[in-house]
Amino acid sequence: MVPEMGYLDEQFNQLEELQDESSPNFVEEVVALFLKDSPRLLSNIEQTIGKYPQDFYRLDSLVHQLKGSGSSIGAVRMKNECSVFKAHCNDRNLEGCRRSLQKMKREHATLKQKLESYFQLLRQVGPREHAVNSRK
Amino acid sequence: FCLFLGVLFYSVGRPLANHPCIYKTAASCCHLAQLIKLLTCQPNQQASAPSIPLCCLCPMSTTVQEPPHVLAVDDSLVDRVVISRLLRSSKYRVTTVDSGKKALEVLSLGHESVQLIITDYCMPEMTGYDLLKRVKESAELRGIPVVIMSSENSPARIRRCLDEGAEEFLIKPVRPSDVSRLCNRAIAAMPMR
C-alpha cells in the first residue's frame, strides 16, 4: 500500500482520521486539490529557473509553497525534495536547482499515479470502514 | 454593596460552579463585573460581549450558544481546506480567507463574532506577522487571540511572534490535537486580556 512505500507520512493518516459521515471523501478531495494545484507550481518553477538573471528569491518562494501543500497532505518525499531544492536556492546553485526540479517532477508523477490507484482501490473494496480496518 | 455582591456570587456562583464551562469561565475571569454580566446575560447581550468566551450554555438563556468562530488565514488553498476541516471537526465555526488584507476586511465587518484568528506566517504582501501586529495595534481587535502557523521551525521567528502577542506558534503540518488544544486554551484565556 502507498504509506508503506514511504511516499506518504503520518499526516496522510491524520487526514484520513478526519473523515466522517459529513466529509466521507475529504482526503480524496484534498489530494485532488493538491494534484490540480501542484502542476501549476511546478510549471512556474520551471519558468522561473529558465529566466535570466536568476531570481532565487522567487524560486525559493514557489518551492516553499509546493513544500507546504505537499507536507499538508503527507507527501513526505516531495516535501524532502523541496527542502533540498530550497537549500540549492539559498546557495544560488542553479545546477542543483535544475536537478531538484527534475527529481520533483518525477516524484510528483509517481505520487499522482500511486494516489490515484489508491483511491480507485478504496472505491473497489467498498465502504471506507472496511478499507481502514484491513490496514490495521 | 460588597456584601450584596458576595451574596450574589455565593448564591448564583455555587450551583453554577458545577457546570464545566461556567466553572472554567469563572476561574479565568478576574473581573467580578464580567462574571456578573455573564450570569445575568440575555441571549442578545451575550452575542455582543466580545471578551467573554461563548463556548458555554448561558444558564439564564434558553438557547444554546453558537460554537466559537475562528478566522483562518492562509494563501494556500490546500492548507485552507485542511485547517477548515480540522477546526470544523473540533466543532468550531470557520471562515477562511486567503490574505491578511481580506482578514482585516472580515474583522472590520464584524470583529465581535471572531473568537480566534489562526494565520499562516508566509504569505505574499502581508505576512502572518504583519497581520498579528495590525491586530494587536488595534484597540478593537487586540483582544482576539492570534495563532501563527509556519512550516519553518525558526526559534527567532517563533520568539518574534510570541513577543508581538501571538497566543501560540504551530509548526505545519498542523495536527488535529494541536487545533483542539489551542482553541480551548486561547478562547478560555480571553477574559484575562
Boltz contact constraints between the chains, C-beta under 6 A:
constraints:
  - contact:
      token1: [A, 11]
      token2: [B, 173]
      max_distance: 6.0
  - contact:
      token1: [A, 14]
      token2: [B, 175]
      max_distance: 6.0
  - contact:
      token1: [A, 18]
      token2: [B, 85]
      max_distance: 6.0
  - contact:
      token1: [A, 18]
      token2: [B, 89]
      max_distance: 6.0
  - contact:
      token1: [A, 26]
      token2: [B, 85]
      max_distance: 6.0
  - contact:
      token1: [A, 30]
      token2: [B, 81]
      max_distance: 6.0
  - contact:
      token1: [A, 33]
      token2: [B, 77]
      max_distance: 6.0
  - contact:
      token1: [A, 33]
      token2: [B, 78]
      max_distance: 6.0
  - contact:
      token1: [A, 34]
      token2: [B, 78]
      max_distance: 6.0
  - contact:
      token1: [A, 68]
      token2: [B, 76]
      max_distance: 6.0
  - contact:
      token1: [A, 68]
      token2: [B, 151]
      max_distance: 6.0
  - contact:
      token1: [A, 69]
      token2: [B, 76]
      max_distance: 6.0
  - contact:
      token1: [A, 69]
      token2: [B, 78]
      max_distance: 6.0
  - contact:
      token1: [A, 71]
      token2: [B, 173]
      max_distance: 6.0
  - contact:
      token1: [A, 72]
      token2: [B, 78]
      max_distance: 6.0
  - contact:
      token1: [A, 72]
      token2: [B, 79]
      max_distance: 6.0
  - contact:
      token1: [A, 72]
      token2: [B, 82]
      max_distance: 6.0
  - contact:
      token1: [A, 72]
      token2: [B, 173]
      max_distance: 6.0
